[in-house]
Amino acid sequence: MSLLPCRIESQNQEWRTRVNGINYLLVTESEDEEDEEAEAYILKDTSKAEDTEAVYEFVESEEELDAVSRIFAELLEDMDLE
């Protein structure tokens, strides 16, 4: 999997990025930003261009999950989340 530079946008406890033309979401179950034990999930946009609404599924491939996790980790490290 080749990785391209990407941007990240923060909306509450949801972060978005785009890699190789695919949108990914990083979401947490907790609304508390200080909760370091909150579960986090990475979801992948699997909708087709003609779909009127986005369809997200959990990333299940270990290789893809590892690659996208590293991207989110780097992007979040560079952000001031306070």
N, C-alpha and C positions, 0 to 999 in steps of 0.2 A: 504494500500500500504506500503510495507516495503521498506526502503531506505538503499542503500549500499553506502559505501564510494566511491567517484568518483573523477576523475581528470578533469581539465578544460584546454582548449587550447585557446589562443586568436589569431584571425586572423582578423585584422582590426576591424570592428564593428560587429563581429560575435563571439560568444563564444559557445563551445561545451562541453557537458558532457554526461556520460552514467550512467543510473540508471536502475537496474534490467534487464540488457541486452538490453535496448532500448536507442538509441541515441537521444539526444535533442539538439536543437540549440536555442540560445537567440540571436536575431538580432534586430538592431535598424535601423530606416529610415534615421538617420542623420549620415553623415560622420565626423561631428564635435564632437570630444571626450568631449568637454566642454559643449555641449548642454544638459542641465539637463532636458529639456522639450521634448526631443525626444521620439517618440512612440517606445515601445519595444514589441516584440512578441516572444512567445515560440512555436517552431515547433517540431514535433515528427516524427522520421523516421518510416514510415509504409511500407517500401519496404520489399520484401521477399528475402530470401537468394539467390535465383536463379536470381534475378533482377541484371542487369548490372549497373544500376544507382540508386542512392538513391531517394526515394520519400518522401517528407516531407509534413505534414499537420498541420494546426493550432491545438494546444491542446484545446479541447472544454470542457472537463470534469473539473468542478470547483475544485473537490478534487485533481485530477492529476495536474492541473495548480497551485494550492496552494502549493502542495508538491514540485514540480519541481522549482517553483519560490523561495521557501525558500532555496533550495540547491544552486541555482545560486546566491542568495543574500549572502549567507555565503561564497561561493567561491570567489565572486567578492570583498567582504569585506577584504578577506585575500590577495588579489592581489594588487600590486602597479600599477595602470592603467596609471600612468604618463610616 
